[in-house]
Amino acid sequence: MKFIATISFNLYIYHHFICVKLKEFRIPFYSGDIPPNMQSNREWQWKYTILCIVVSLIVAVIKTYFVEKPLCKHIKEKSS
């Protein structure tokens, strides 16, 4: 729970943007003009959902542990 609590804000911020961009770039791939979620393509919907969750979690972890935490530590050291 502590891990999820730590990354939760970044997960909240980035998940929608990532989901929209994945669909915009047709990842996972689909052909045609009508998106698969409007055609009840369950296989594509599951792939898309899992991909959105995984990519959002990865981005949230990277942003939290490789950008925010080191930057916060640096700012605290500099101000002391």
PDB file of N, CA, C and O in Angstrom:
ATOM      1  N   MET A   1       0.822  -1.192   0.000  1.00  0.00           N
ATOM      2  CA  MET A   1       0.000   0.000   0.000  1.00  0.00           C
ATOM      3  C   MET A   1       0.869   1.259   0.000  1.00  0.00           C
ATOM      4  O   MET A   1       0.515   2.266  -0.613  1.00  0.00           O
ATOM      5  N   LYS A   2       2.013   1.193   0.695  1.00  0.00           N
ATOM      6  CA  LYS A   2       2.892   2.355   0.754  1.00  0.00           C
ATOM      7  C   LYS A   2       3.412   2.703  -0.650  1.00  0.00           C
ATOM      8  O   LYS A   2       3.513   3.873  -1.017  1.00  0.00           O
ATOM      9  N   PHE A   3       3.737   1.656  -1.424  1.00  0.00           N
ATOM     10  CA  PHE A   3       4.209   1.870  -2.796  1.00  0.00           C
ATOM     11  C   PHE A   3       3.142   2.570  -3.641  1.00  0.00           C
ATOM     12  O   PHE A   3       3.430   3.555  -4.321  1.00  0.00           O
ATOM     13  N   ILE A   4       1.922   2.062  -3.596  1.00  0.00           N
ATOM     14  CA  ILE A   4       0.822   2.663  -4.364  1.00  0.00           C
ATOM     15  C   ILE A   4       0.563   4.088  -3.886  1.00  0.00           C
ATOM     16  O   ILE A   4       0.327   4.983  -4.698  1.00  0.00           O
ATOM     17  N   ALA A   5       0.605   4.301  -2.576  1.00  0.00           N
ATOM     18  CA  ALA A   5       0.393   5.650  -2.047  1.00  0.00           C
ATOM     19  C   ALA A   5       1.475   6.608  -2.533  1.00  0.00           C
ATOM     20  O   ALA A   5       1.199   7.779  -2.792  1.00  0.00           O
ATOM     21  N   THR A   6       2.706   6.111  -2.657  1.00  0.00           N
ATOM     22  CA  THR A   6       3.811   6.960  -3.095  1.00  0.00           C
ATOM     23  C   THR A   6       3.655   7.391  -4.546  1.00  0.00           C
ATOM     24  O   THR A   6       3.933   8.541  -4.886  1.00  0.00           O
ATOM     25  N   ILE A   7       3.212   6.473  -5.405  1.00  0.00           N
ATOM     26  CA  ILE A   7       3.113   6.807  -6.832  1.00  0.00           C
ATOM     27  C   ILE A   7       1.719   7.271  -7.242  1.00  0.00           C
ATOM     28  O   ILE A   7       1.505   7.610  -8.406  1.00  0.00           O
ATOM     29  N   SER A   8       0.777   7.292  -6.321  1.00  0.00           N
ATOM     30  CA  SER A   8      -0.625   7.519  -6.680  1.00  0.00           C
ATOM     31  C   SER A   8      -0.886   8.850  -7.380  1.00  0.00           C
ATOM     32  O   SER A   8      -1.680   8.908  -8.319  1.00  0.00           O
ATOM     33  N   PHE A   9      -0.230   9.917  -6.937  1.00  0.00           N
ATOM     34  CA  PHE A   9      -0.494  11.208  -7.564  1.00  0.00           C
ATOM     35  C   PHE A   9      -0.022  11.219  -9.013  1.00  0.00           C
ATOM     36  O   PHE A   9      -0.741  11.693  -9.893  1.00  0.00           O
ATOM     37  N   ASN A  10       1.173  10.704  -9.270  1.00  0.00           N
ATOM     38  CA  ASN A  10       1.664  10.643 -10.652  1.00  0.00           C
ATOM     39  C   ASN A  10       0.832   9.693 -11.501  1.00  0.00           C
ATOM     40  O   ASN A  10       0.611   9.940 -12.687  1.00  0.00           O
ATOM     41  N   LEU A  11       0.376   8.615 -10.895  1.00  0.00           N
ATOM     42  CA  LEU A  11      -0.499   7.696 -11.612  1.00  0.00           C
ATOM     43  C   LEU A  11      -1.796   8.405 -11.999  1.00  0.00           C
ATOM     44  O   LEU A  11      -2.278   8.268 -13.123  1.00  0.00           O
ATOM     45  N   TYR A  12      -2.341   9.147 -11.076  1.00  0.00           N
ATOM     46  CA  TYR A  12      -3.565   9.922 -11.330  1.00  0.00           C
ATOM     47  C   TYR A  12      -3.348  10.954 -12.437  1.00  0.00           C
ATOM     48  O   TYR A  12      -4.198  11.120 -13.312  1.00  0.00           O
ATOM     49  N   ILE A  13      -2.221  11.638 -12.395  1.00  0.00           N
ATOM     50  CA  ILE A  13      -1.949  12.709 -13.366  1.00  0.00           C
ATOM     51  C   ILE A  13      -1.748  12.173 -14.778  1.00  0.00           C
ATOM     52  O   ILE A  13      -2.263  12.748 -15.737  1.00  0.00           O
ATOM     53  N   TYR A  14      -1.006  11.079 -14.914  1.00  0.00           N
ATOM     54  CA  TYR A  14      -0.582  10.628 -16.241  1.00  0.00           C
ATOM     55  C   TYR A  14      -1.463   9.565 -16.886  1.00  0.00           C
ATOM     56  O   TYR A  14      -1.375   9.372 -18.099  1.00  0.00           O
ATOM     57  N   HIS A  15      -2.305   8.870 -16.135  1.00  0.00           N
ATOM     58  CA  HIS A  15      -3.016   7.736 -16.725  1.00  0.00           C
ATOM     59  C   HIS A  15      -3.938   8.131 -17.877  1.00  0.00           C
ATOM     60  O   HIS A  15      -3.983   7.431 -18.889  1.00  0.00           O
ATOM     61  N   HIS A  16      -4.655   9.209 -17.752  1.00  0.00           N
ATOM     62  CA  HIS A  16      -5.593   9.589 -18.811  1.00  0.00           C
ATOM     63  C   HIS A  16      -4.845  10.010 -20.080  1.00  0.00           C
ATOM     64  O   HIS A  16      -5.218   9.615 -21.185  1.00  0.00           O
ATOM     65  N   PHE A  17      -3.806  10.800 -19.917  1.00  0.00           N
ATOM     66  CA  PHE A  17      -3.000  11.240 -21.058  1.00  0.00           C
ATOM     67  C   PHE A  17      -2.429  10.031 -21.800  1.00  0.00           C
ATOM     68  O   PHE A  17      -2.472   9.974 -23.029  1.00  0.00           O
ATOM     69  N   ILE A  18      -1.901   9.079 -21.059  1.00  0.00           N
ATOM     70  CA  ILE A  18      -1.311   7.880 -21.667  1.00  0.00           C
ATOM     71  C   ILE A  18      -2.377   7.074 -22.413  1.00  0.00           C
ATOM     72  O   ILE A  18      -2.138   6.622 -23.533  1.00  0.00           O
ATOM     73  N   CYS A  19      -3.527   6.895 -21.812  1.00  0.00           N
ATOM     74  CA  CYS A  19      -4.609   6.140 -22.459  1.00  0.00           C
ATOM     75  C   CYS A  19      -5.061   6.807 -23.753  1.00  0.00           C
ATOM     76  O   CYS A  19      -5.282   6.133 -24.759  1.00  0.00           O
ATOM     77  N   VAL A  20      -5.194   8.103 -23.728  1.00  0.00           N
ATOM     78  CA  VAL A  20      -5.614   8.835 -24.927  1.00  0.00           C
ATOM     79  C   VAL A  20      -4.565   8.714 -26.026  1.00  0.00           C
ATOM     80  O   VAL A  20      -4.907   8.489 -27.187  1.00  0.00           O
ATOM     81  N   LYS A  21      -3.290   8.861 -25.669  1.00  0.00           N
ATOM     82  CA  LYS A  21      -2.219   8.787 -26.669  1.00  0.00           C
ATOM     83  C   LYS A  21      -2.082   7.384 -27.244  1.00  0.00           C
ATOM     84  O   LYS A  21      -1.836   7.233 -28.440  1.00  0.00           O
ATOM     85  N   LEU A  22      -2.239   6.353 -26.412  1.00  0.00           N
ATOM     86  CA  LEU A  22      -2.175   4.989 -26.934  1.00  0.00           C
ATOM     87  C   LEU A  22      -3.270   4.762 -27.971  1.00  0.00           C
ATOM     88  O   LEU A  22      -3.026   4.165 -29.020  1.00  0.00           O
ATOM     89  N   LYS A  23      -4.464   5.233 -27.678  1.00  0.00           N
ATOM     90  CA  LYS A  23      -5.570   5.062 -28.635  1.00  0.00           C
ATOM     91  C   LYS A  23      -5.332   5.899 -29.888  1.00  0.00           C
ATOM     92  O   LYS A  23      -5.615   5.456 -31.001  1.00  0.00           O
ATOM     93  N   GLU A  24      -4.813   7.105 -29.703  1.00  0.00           N
ATOM     94  CA  GLU A  24      -4.527   7.981 -30.838  1.00  0.00           C
ATOM     95  C   GLU A  24      -3.481   7.367 -31.772  1.00  0.00           C
ATOM     96  O   GLU A  24      -3.583   7.484 -32.994  1.00  0.00           O
ATOM     97  N   PHE A  25      -2.475   6.711 -31.185  1.00  0.00           N
ATOM     98  CA  PHE A  25      -1.408   6.083 -31.979  1.00  0.00           C
ATOM     99  C   PHE A  25      -1.741   4.649 -32.379  1.00  0.00           C
ATOM    100  O   PHE A  25      -0.907   3.942 -32.946  1.00  0.00           O
ATOM    101  N   ARG A  26      -2.984   4.222 -32.072  1.00  0.00           N
ATOM    102  CA  ARG A  26      -3.485   2.885 -32.425  1.00  0.00           C
ATOM    103  C   ARG A  26      -2.626   1.774 -31.821  1.00  0.00           C
ATOM    104  O   ARG A  26      -2.245   0.819 -32.498  1.00  0.00           O
ATOM    105  N   ILE A  27      -2.341   1.922 -30.561  1.00  0.00           N
ATOM    106  CA  ILE A  27      -1.600   0.902 -29.817  1.00  0.00           C
ATOM    107  C   ILE A  27      -2.549   0.342 -28.764  1.00  0.00           C
ATOM    108  O   ILE A  27      -2.998   1.106 -27.909  1.00  0.00           O
ATOM    109  N   PRO A  28      -2.875  -0.931 -28.777  1.00  0.00           N
ATOM    110  CA  PRO A  28      -2.527  -1.953 -29.759  1.00  0.00           C
ATOM    111  C   PRO A  28      -3.199  -1.667 -31.100  1.00  0.00           C
ATOM    112  O   PRO A  28      -4.256  -1.040 -31.172  1.00  0.00           O
ATOM    113  N   PHE A  29      -2.556  -2.144 -32.143  1.00  0.00           N
ATOM    114  CA  PHE A  29      -2.980  -1.813 -33.503  1.00  0.00           C
ATOM    115  C   PHE A  29      -4.400  -2.278 -33.797  1.00  0.00           C
ATOM    116  O   PHE A  29      -4.836  -3.344 -33.363  1.00  0.00           O
ATOM    117  N   TYR A  30      -5.094  -1.449 -34.543  1.00  0.00           N
ATOM    118  CA  TYR A  30      -6.374  -1.826 -35.122  1.00  0.00           C
ATOM    119  C   TYR A  30      -6.492  -1.122 -36.455  1.00  0.00           C
ATOM    120  O   TYR A  30      -5.907  -0.059 -36.663  1.00  0.00           O
ATOM    121  N   SER A  31      -7.256  -1.721 -37.363  1.00  0.00           N
ATOM    122  CA  SER A  31      -7.444  -1.119 -38.683  1.00  0.00           C
ATOM    123  C   SER A  31      -8.874  -0.609 -38.805  1.00  0.00           C
ATOM    124  O   SER A  31      -9.765  -1.031 -38.068  1.00  0.00           O
ATOM    125  N   GLY A  32      -9.073   0.291 -39.732  1.00  0.00           N
ATOM    126  CA  GLY A  32     -10.398   0.850 -39.936  1.00  0.00           C
ATOM    127  C   GLY A  32     -10.543   2.204 -39.265  1.00  0.00           C
ATOM    128  O   GLY A  32      -9.654   2.659 -38.546  1.00  0.00           O
ATOM    129  N   ASP A  33     -11.663   2.830 -39.511  1.00  0.00           N
ATOM    130  CA  ASP A  33     -11.921   4.160 -38.977  1.00  0.00           C
ATOM    131  C   ASP A  33     -12.645   4.141 -37.627  1.00  0.00           C
ATOM    132  O   ASP A  33     -12.556   5.102 -36.864  1.00  0.00           O
ATOM    133  N   ILE A  34     -13.351   3.067 -37.336  1.00  0.00           N
ATOM    134  CA  ILE A  34     -14.112   2.979 -36.093  1.00  0.00           C
ATOM    135  C   ILE A  34     -13.251   2.280 -35.039  1.00  0.00           C
ATOM    136  O   ILE A  34     -12.806   1.154 -35.261  1.00  0.00           O
ATOM    137  N   PRO A  35     -13.008   2.928 -33.898  1.00  0.00           N
ATOM    138  CA  PRO A  35     -12.207   2.301 -32.842  1.00  0.00           C
ATOM    139  C   PRO A  35     -12.835   0.987 -32.368  1.00  0.00           C
ATOM    140  O   PRO A  35     -14.060   0.871 -32.320  1.00  0.00           O
ATOM    141  N   PRO A  36     -12.004  -0.005 -32.018  1.00  0.00           N
ATOM    142  CA  PRO A  36     -12.519  -1.318 -31.614  1.00  0.00           C
ATOM    143  C   PRO A  36     -13.434  -1.279 -30.391  1.00  0.00           C
ATOM    144  O   PRO A  36     -14.314  -2.129 -30.261  1.00  0.00           O
ATOM    145  N   ASN A  37     -13.244  -0.302 -29.486  1.00  0.00           N
ATOM    146  CA  ASN A  37     -14.117  -0.253 -28.319  1.00  0.00           C
ATOM    147  C   ASN A  37     -15.544   0.109 -28.703  1.00  0.00           C
ATOM    148  O   ASN A  37     -16.472  -0.174 -27.945  1.00  0.00           O
ATOM    149  N   MET A  38     -15.739   0.724 -29.855  1.00  0.00           N
ATOM    150  CA  MET A  38     -17.090   1.043 -30.327  1.00  0.00           C
ATOM    151  C   MET A  38     -17.691  -0.112 -31.124  1.00  0.00           C
ATOM    152  O   MET A  38     -18.862  -0.075 -31.501  1.00  0.00           O
ATOM    153  N   GLN A  39     -16.877  -1.137 -31.374  1.00  0.00           N
ATOM    154  CA  GLN A  39     -17.340  -2.314 -32.105  1.00  0.00           C
ATOM    155  C   GLN A  39     -17.450  -3.532 -31.197  1.00  0.00           C
ATOM    156  O   GLN A  39     -17.672  -4.646 -31.672  1.00  0.00           O
ATOM    157  N   SER A  40     -17.296  -3.326 -29.910  1.00  0.00           N
ATOM    158  CA  SER A  40     -17.344  -4.410 -28.920  1.00  0.00           C
ATOM    159  C   SER A  40     -16.294  -5.488 -29.187  1.00  0.00           C
ATOM    160  O   SER A  40     -16.575  -6.678 -29.045  1.00  0.00           O
ATOM    161  N   ASN A  41     -15.101  -5.078 -29.568  1.00  0.00           N
ATOM    162  CA  ASN A  41     -13.995  -6.009 -29.774  1.00  0.00           C
ATOM    163  C   ASN A  41     -13.339  -6.267 -28.422  1.00  0.00           C
ATOM    164  O   ASN A  41     -12.429  -5.545 -28.015  1.00  0.00           O
ATOM    165  N   ARG A  42     -13.802  -7.288 -27.742  1.00  0.00           N
ATOM    166  CA  ARG A  42     -13.368  -7.580 -26.374  1.00  0.00           C
ATOM    167  C   ARG A  42     -11.874  -7.884 -26.292  1.00  0.00           C
ATOM    168  O   ARG A  42     -11.224  -7.466 -25.333  1.00  0.00           O
ATOM    169  N   GLU A  43     -11.320  -8.586 -27.251  1.00  0.00           N
ATOM    170  CA  GLU A  43      -9.899  -8.917 -27.227  1.00  0.00           C
ATOM    171  C   GLU A  43      -9.059  -7.639 -27.240  1.00  0.00           C
ATOM    172  O   GLU A  43      -8.128  -7.500 -26.446  1.00  0.00           O
ATOM    173  N   TRP A  44      -9.384  -6.713 -28.133  1.00  0.00           N
ATOM    174  CA  TRP A  44      -8.649  -5.451 -28.202  1.00  0.00           C
ATOM    175  C   TRP A  44      -8.832  -4.658 -26.912  1.00  0.00           C
ATOM    176  O   TRP A  44      -7.875  -4.074 -26.403  1.00  0.00           O
ATOM    177  N   GLN A  45     -10.049  -4.631 -26.381  1.00  0.00           N
ATOM    178  CA  GLN A  45     -10.316  -3.880 -25.160  1.00  0.00           C
ATOM    179  C   GLN A  45      -9.475  -4.380 -23.997  1.00  0.00           C
ATOM    180  O   GLN A  45      -8.967  -3.573 -23.218  1.00  0.00           O
ATOM    181  N   TRP A  46      -9.316  -5.698 -23.861  1.00  0.00           N
ATOM    182  CA  TRP A  46      -8.492  -6.247 -22.780  1.00  0.00           C
ATOM    183  C   TRP A  46      -7.022  -5.883 -22.978  1.00  0.00           C
ATOM    184  O   TRP A  46      -6.337  -5.499 -22.031  1.00  0.00           O
ATOM    185  N   LYS A  47      -6.548  -6.006 -24.207  1.00  0.00           N
ATOM    186  CA  LYS A  47      -5.149  -5.639 -24.492  1.00  0.00           C
ATOM    187  C   LYS A  47      -4.907  -4.169 -24.179  1.00  0.00           C
ATOM    188  O   LYS A  47      -3.900  -3.814 -23.565  1.00  0.00           O
ATOM    189  N   TYR A  48      -5.826  -3.324 -24.601  1.00  0.00           N
ATOM    190  CA  TYR A  48      -5.705  -1.884 -24.384  1.00  0.00           C
ATOM    191  C   TYR A  48      -5.743  -1.547 -22.892  1.00  0.00           C
ATOM    192  O   TYR A  48      -4.948  -0.732 -22.425  1.00  0.00           O
ATOM    193  N   THR A  49      -6.636  -2.151 -22.159  1.00  0.00           N
ATOM    194  CA  THR A  49      -6.760  -1.891 -20.722  1.00  0.00           C
ATOM    195  C   THR A  49      -5.493  -2.297 -19.982  1.00  0.00           C
ATOM    196  O   THR A  49      -4.970  -1.531 -19.172  1.00  0.00           O
ATOM    197  N   ILE A  50      -5.002  -3.491 -20.258  1.00  0.00           N
ATOM    198  CA  ILE A  50      -3.780  -3.965 -19.596  1.00  0.00           C
ATOM    199  C   ILE A  50      -2.595  -3.086 -19.971  1.00  0.00           C
ATOM    200  O   ILE A  50      -1.775  -2.748 -19.118  1.00  0.00           O
ATOM    201  N   LEU A  51      -2.503  -2.721 -21.227  1.00  0.00           N
ATOM    202  CA  LEU A  51      -1.415  -1.857 -21.683  1.00  0.00           C
ATOM    203  C   LEU A  51      -1.477  -0.485 -21.012  1.00  0.00           C
ATOM    204  O   LEU A  51      -0.445   0.052 -20.610  1.00  0.00           O
ATOM    205  N   CYS A  52      -2.662   0.078 -20.890  1.00  0.00           N
ATOM    206  CA  CYS A  52      -2.820   1.371 -20.213  1.00  0.00           C
ATOM    207  C   CYS A  52      -2.375   1.295 -18.758  1.00  0.00           C
ATOM    208  O   CYS A  52      -1.692   2.194 -18.268  1.00  0.00           O
ATOM    209  N   ILE A  53      -2.757   0.233 -18.069  1.00  0.00           N
ATOM    210  CA  ILE A  53      -2.384   0.073 -16.665  1.00  0.00           C
ATOM    211  C   ILE A  53      -0.877  -0.073 -16.527  1.00  0.00           C
ATOM    212  O   ILE A  53      -0.263   0.594 -15.695  1.00  0.00           O
ATOM    213  N   VAL A  54      -0.277  -0.938 -17.334  1.00  0.00           N
ATOM    214  CA  VAL A  54       1.160  -1.200 -17.235  1.00  0.00           C
ATOM    215  C   VAL A  54       1.972   0.046 -17.574  1.00  0.00           C
ATOM    216  O   VAL A  54       2.881   0.410 -16.828  1.00  0.00           O
ATOM    217  N   VAL A  55       1.660   0.696 -18.675  1.00  0.00           N
ATOM    218  CA  VAL A  55       2.414   1.885 -19.079  1.00  0.00           C
ATOM    219  C   VAL A  55       2.231   3.010 -18.064  1.00  0.00           C
ATOM    220  O   VAL A  55       3.192   3.710 -17.745  1.00  0.00           O
ATOM    221  N   SER A  56       1.036   3.194 -17.560  1.00  0.00           N
ATOM    222  CA  SER A  56       0.790   4.232 -16.554  1.00  0.00           C
ATOM    223  C   SER A  56       1.576   3.969 -15.276  1.00  0.00           C
ATOM    224  O   SER A  56       2.139   4.895 -14.692  1.00  0.00           O
ATOM    225  N   LEU A  57       1.616   2.719 -14.842  1.00  0.00           N
ATOM    226  CA  LEU A  57       2.395   2.375 -13.656  1.00  0.00           C
ATOM    227  C   LEU A  57       3.890   2.627 -13.878  1.00  0.00           C
ATOM    228  O   LEU A  57       4.568   3.160 -12.999  1.00  0.00           O
ATOM    229  N   ILE A  58       4.393   2.248 -15.035  1.00  0.00           N
ATOM    230  CA  ILE A  58       5.815   2.456 -15.338  1.00  0.00           C
ATOM    231  C   ILE A  58       6.152   3.939 -15.340  1.00  0.00           C
ATOM    232  O   ILE A  58       7.149   4.350 -14.746  1.00  0.00           O
ATOM    233  N   VAL A  59       5.340   4.735 -15.994  1.00  0.00           N
ATOM    234  CA  VAL A  59       5.585   6.182 -16.043  1.00  0.00           C
ATOM    235  C   VAL A  59       5.504   6.791 -14.640  1.00  0.00           C
ATOM    236  O   VAL A  59       6.325   7.637 -14.287  1.00  0.00           O
ATOM    237  N   ALA A  60       4.538   6.375 -13.855  1.00  0.00           N
ATOM    238  CA  ALA A  60       4.396   6.907 -12.495  1.00  0.00           C
ATOM    239  C   ALA A  60       5.607   6.551 -11.630  1.00  0.00           C
ATOM    240  O   ALA A  60       6.090   7.385 -10.864  1.00  0.00           O
ATOM    241  N   VAL A  61       6.092   5.328 -11.750  1.00  0.00           N
ATOM    242  CA  VAL A  61       7.266   4.905 -10.979  1.00  0.00           C
ATOM    243  C   VAL A  61       8.499   5.695 -11.409  1.00  0.00           C
ATOM    244  O   VAL A  61       9.244   6.184 -10.560  1.00  0.00           O
ATOM    245  N   ILE A  62       8.718   5.823 -12.698  1.00  0.00           N
ATOM    246  CA  ILE A  62       9.875   6.576 -13.195  1.00  0.00           C
ATOM    247  C   ILE A  62       9.806   8.025 -12.745  1.00  0.00           C
ATOM    248  O   ILE A  62      10.794   8.574 -12.256  1.00  0.00           O
ATOM    249  N   LYS A  63       8.664   8.636 -12.905  1.00  0.00           N
ATOM    250  CA  LYS A  63       8.497  10.038 -12.522  1.00  0.00           C
ATOM    251  C   LYS A  63       8.707  10.232 -11.016  1.00  0.00           C
ATOM    252  O   LYS A  63       9.334  11.208 -10.601  1.00  0.00           O
ATOM    253  N   THR A  64       8.191   9.317 -10.202  1.00  0.00           N
ATOM    254  CA  THR A  64       8.298   9.453  -8.754  1.00  0.00           C
ATOM    255  C   THR A  64       9.708   9.181  -8.254  1.00  0.00           C
ATOM    256  O   THR A  64      10.282  10.000  -7.537  1.00  0.00           O
ATOM    257  N   TYR A  65      10.273   8.029  -8.630  1.00  0.00           N
ATOM    258  CA  TYR A  65      11.540   7.597  -8.049  1.00  0.00           C
ATOM    259  C   TYR A  65      12.782   8.126  -8.763  1.00  0.00           C
ATOM    260  O   TYR A  65      13.860   8.146  -8.169  1.00  0.00           O
ATOM    261  N   PHE A  66      12.663   8.551 -10.009  1.00  0.00           N
ATOM    262  CA  PHE A  66      13.836   9.020 -10.740  1.00  0.00           C
ATOM    263  C   PHE A  66      13.822  10.515 -11.021  1.00  0.00           C
ATOM    264  O   PHE A  66      14.820  11.066 -11.485  1.00  0.00           O
ATOM    265  N   VAL A  67      12.702  11.179 -10.747  1.00  0.00           N
ATOM    266  CA  VAL A  67      12.641  12.627 -10.950  1.00  0.00           C
ATOM    267  C   VAL A  67      12.289  13.334  -9.640  1.00  0.00           C
ATOM    268  O   VAL A  67      13.082  14.126  -9.131  1.00  0.00           O
ATOM    269  N   GLU A  68      11.126  13.055  -9.104  1.00  0.00           N
ATOM    270  CA  GLU A  68      10.652  13.811  -7.944  1.00  0.00           C
ATOM    271  C   GLU A  68      11.453  13.560  -6.671  1.00  0.00           C
ATOM    272  O   GLU A  68      11.880  14.508  -6.011  1.00  0.00           O
ATOM    273  N   LYS A  69      11.659  12.295  -6.322  1.00  0.00           N
ATOM    274  CA  LYS A  69      12.380  12.001  -5.078  1.00  0.00           C
ATOM    275  C   LYS A  69      13.820  12.525  -5.110  1.00  0.00           C
ATOM    276  O   LYS A  69      14.238  13.164  -4.144  1.00  0.00           O
ATOM    277  N   PRO A  70      14.602  12.286  -6.179  1.00  0.00           N
ATOM    278  CA  PRO A  70      15.956  12.853  -6.210  1.00  0.00           C
ATOM    279  C   PRO A  70      15.957  14.382  -6.196  1.00  0.00           C
ATOM    280  O   PRO A  70      16.812  14.996  -5.557  1.00  0.00           O
ATOM    281  N   LEU A  71      15.013  14.990  -6.890  1.00  0.00           N
ATOM    282  CA  LEU A  71      14.933  16.445  -6.913  1.00  0.00           C
ATOM    283  C   LEU A  71      14.585  16.990  -5.534  1.00  0.00           C
ATOM    284  O   LEU A  71      15.150  17.994  -5.102  1.00  0.00           O
ATOM    285  N   CYS A  72      13.668  16.342  -4.851  1.00  0.00           N
ATOM    286  CA  CYS A  72      13.288  16.743  -3.492  1.00  0.00           C
ATOM    287  C   CYS A  72      14.488  16.623  -2.549  1.00  0.00           C
ATOM    288  O   CYS A  72      14.725  17.510  -1.729  1.00  0.00           O
ATOM    289  N   LYS A  73      15.234  15.541  -2.664  1.00  0.00           N
ATOM    290  CA  LYS A  73      16.417  15.337  -1.836  1.00  0.00           C
ATOM    291  C   LYS A  73      17.448  16.423  -2.120  1.00  0.00           C
ATOM    292  O   LYS A  73      18.052  16.964  -1.193  1.00  0.00           O
ATOM    293  N   HIS A  74      17.648  16.738  -3.371  1.00  0.00           N
ATOM    294  CA  HIS A  74      18.604  17.781  -3.774  1.00  0.00           C
ATOM    295  C   HIS A  74      18.185  19.142  -3.216  1.00  0.00           C
ATOM    296  O   HIS A  74      19.028  19.885  -2.714  1.00  0.00           O
ATOM    297  N   ILE A  75      16.932  19.470  -3.294  1.00  0.00           N
ATOM    298  CA  ILE A  75      16.427  20.750  -2.792  1.00  0.00           C
ATOM    299  C   ILE A  75      16.590  20.827  -1.270  1.00  0.00           C
ATOM    300  O   ILE A  75      16.975  21.869  -0.740  1.00  0.00           O
ATOM    301  N   LYS A  76      16.300  19.737  -0.576  1.00  0.00           N
ATOM    302  CA  LYS A  76      16.461  19.721   0.879  1.00  0.00           C
ATOM    303  C   LYS A  76      17.925  19.906   1.280  1.00  0.00           C
ATOM    304  O   LYS A  76      18.220  20.637   2.225  1.00  0.00           O
ATOM    305  N   GLU A  77      18.840  19.250   0.571  1.00  0.00           N
ATOM    306  CA  GLU A  77      20.269  19.382   0.868  1.00  0.00           C
ATOM    307  C   GLU A  77      20.759  20.799   0.592  1.00  0.00           C
ATOM    308  O   GLU A  77      21.576  21.344   1.334  1.00  0.00           O
ATOM    309  N   LYS A  78      20.260  21.372  -0.461  1.00  0.00           N
ATOM    310  CA  LYS A  78      20.683  22.720  -0.861  1.00  0.00           C
ATOM    311  C   LYS A  78      20.181  23.780   0.130  1.00  0.00           C
ATOM    312  O   LYS A  78      20.864  24.772   0.381  1.00  0.00           O
ATOM    313  N   SER A  79      19.000  23.564   0.681  1.00  0.00           N
ATOM    314  CA  SER A  79      18.430  24.543   1.594  1.00  0.00           C
ATOM    315  C   SER A  79      19.000  24.430   3.014  1.00  0.00           C
ATOM    316  O   SER A  79      18.848  25.357   3.810  1.00  0.00           O
ATOM    317  N   SER A  80      19.638  23.336   3.332  1.00  0.00           N
ATOM    318  CA  SER A  80      20.199  23.157   4.681  1.00  0.00           C
ATOM    319  C   SER A  80      21.555  23.782   4.837  1.00  0.00           C
ATOM    320  O   SER A  80      22.147  23.712   5.914  1.00  0.00           O
TER     321      SER A  80
END
